[in-house]
Amino acid sequence: MTTTHFFGGTIWRGAGEATSRSLLVRDGVVVALDDEADAAAAAVVAASPADLERVDLDGGFLMPSFGDGHAHPLFGGLEAEGPAVRDCRSVEAIVAAVGEYAAAHPDVPWIFGASYDPALVEAGLFDARWLDEAVADRPVVLRAYDYHTIWVNSKALELAGIDAATPEPVLGEITRRADGSPLGTLREWGAVDLVLDVAPTRPADERRRALQRAGEYYLSHGVTWVQDAWVEPGDVDSYLDAARHELLPVRFNLALYADPRRFAVQLPRMLDSRRRVEALGSPLLTANTVKFFADGVIESETGALLEPYCSALHKHGMSVWQGRDLDDAVRAVDAAGFQVHIHAIGDAAVRQALDAIERALDANGPRDRRPVIAHAQLVDDADLARFAELGVIACMQPLWAQLDPLMTVLTVPRLGRERADRQYRMHSIDESGAVLSFGSDWPVSSGAPLDGLAIAASRQTADGVPAGGWTPDEILPVDRALDAYSASVAYQAFGDASAVDARDAASAPWGRIEPGASADLVLLARDPRELEPGELPVLPIRATYLAGSPRYRAAM
């Protein structure tokens, strides 16, 4: 029996709870706090001193570990397998990085990379001929960091059969030159899939490494549970493979992707994927969720809006599911017992998602379903209260609520200032009584919760712009933001005490520090409530514990 005694610092149990100074964990589960923890630790020492591990917090801040309510860990882990383009600040630098990678990997038949900055070029329109300068004899596929767009070279267009005569695909856009020939930028999956469907599957060893790398990345940032929010059938195989090889360092839940073009044949496969994951019996892997896209993204004018974009009087963006198709699909997966997780960026998409969830509730009757709308970037006033009324969790990305170049160059001009200032209404949703959880959308943006928490608590860029914060009424108190990245994600994951009755470390509830909870913990060097928001991104993470086991310790 393993017993660990934590002492010598601040133990933050969750928002609204008193802090503690002492914590005892046995076999991965919290058993006592404060005086009771001290007495139990003394009893262990009296009986067998070797059976007690003592952890001096050294003035640090111990809290429930973070969860990530919406991310793409397989994508994030795979980025390291290709050319390093994420930090490139010009087209020339990206082309050079691709060329260097190609020279160092002459036998790689397809070159995949991510994630370039779409704001580097006006309107995000990248030319295939620029990549041809680096690699002309092999296909190159680079993802933009929104992961809704790819930039490819001419060889990739050729192998995909995309030319001037190719019709516009359903749910996608082939950007073109004046003569109708494809430019090299493909938007949304209807167009993206034209290339990916002819590309080879990434090798199994690469995908195993990617998942292990993603888990280690998360542990270093204090995260122990991750919602993979876009899982294809082959990705399920990769997760099962990694789990069998014991390469999953954190807990993952899979959201199986629902595609309107082929949903009729998908549901039986989703049920089979869930069955296969359950049959494996890994405490680190579940597949309880189905992911829908209601729209695209505002930066490419594919986010679905109630009022038109500023660039065109009649352009309202893209609705992925037409008519009542989303209603029917949501109702079907809800009836099958899956949790619904809907990407909705624009206010029209948010309304469509809420409508679909409401109709599923009416059709299928009451149960503990915890549906999720991810992003909720723009919510109309008329829909704000519906999150709480319908029991819908708003999983938002706090890092995006800032006036960075992506916002000022690509988003605000498309929405207009008045509408842009109604984005990311985190405090309003929280005050409405709805559950507000946080996610990163990594690798679209940083997967470090402290980066997002800094923005949630300030609505400022790293340079402190603007003074007082952008839309300051939407600033969250730090302790509430911490809860959104821990207890609220546990609620989203059905990992809280109201949903979990077992008390063994593999299945105990998490998200708060209380007797009976799994000891999923993160140790910060200082109390984040005592720091300025701008100091949070550099606050050291000393250790991360999963079920009482130290899975990450910072080098001293």
Secondary structure, DSSP 8 states (H G I E B T S, - for coil): --EEEEEEEEE--STTS--EEEEEEETTEEEEEHHHHHHHHHHHHHH-GGGEEEEE-TT-EEEE-EEEEEE-HHHHHHGGGS-B-TT--SHHHHHHHHHHHHHH-TT-SSEEEEEE-GGGSGGG---HHHHHTT-SSS-EEEEETTSSEEEE-HHHHHHHT-STT----TT-EEEE-TTS-EEEEEEHHHHHHHHHTTS----HHHHHHHHHHHHHHHHHTTEEEEEEEEE-HHHHHHHHHHHHTT---SEEEEEEE--TTTHHHHHHHHHHHHHHHHHHT-TTEEEEEEEEE----GGGT-S--SS--TT-TT-----SS-TTHHHHHHHHHHHTT-EEEEEE-SHHHHHHHHHHHHHHHHHH-------EEEE--B--GGGTTHHHHHT-EEEE-GGGSS--HIIIIIIHHHH-HHHHTTB--HHHHHHTT--EEE---TTSS---HHHHHHHHTT---TT--STT-SSGGG---HHHHHHHTTHHHHHHTT-STTT----STTT---SS-STTSB--EEEESS-GGGS-GGGGGG--EEEEEETTEEEEE---
